[in-house]
Amino acid sequence: MDKISIIVAQFVDRGWAICEEFLPQEDIEGLAEEAKSLHIKGDHLIQMDQSKLTPLQKKYWTEIEILRLNLNRELFIGLREFEAHFAVYPPGTFYKKHLDRFSSSDELAIFCTLYLDLEYPRAGTFVAFISDIFYHEVLPASKEGLSINGWLRI
């Protein structure tokens, strides 16, 4: 089974999925360099603009689009859009346990994160889950953490 099929199967079974090596290691390293080059301060985020994606960002976006189409086909959920941002978590940064509930909507949102850390956690690991059902948190970072975070939405 290919990685997208595995993610979709996990999602069907339990409402969340984990996939190591979502992109090739050289792409993860390149995306990590792009994140670092943005000079994000604190735990600030830099939104990704779909009309201005770099080739590596387009590669990730394309994989997410394939995932979106497959989730729609298997779960009949009608996901229509993806929004994402680069996130940098300096040492000591954390987010308390929470659910994502968007005030403008009660519609389904699937949170996706692609870890770009080259040391912790495993770079290239992709995680997706229904963000208003599964509690999630960012534990205090012992070193800088890098990721691309986003939501697939109806």
Secondary structure by P-SEA (a helix, b strand, c coil): ccaaaaaaaaaaacccccccccccaaaaaaaaaaaaaacccccbbbbbccccccaaaaaaaaaaaaaaaaaaaaccccccbbbbbbbbbcccccccbbbbbbcccccbbbbbbbbcccccccccbbbbcccccbbbbbcccccbbbbbbbbbcc
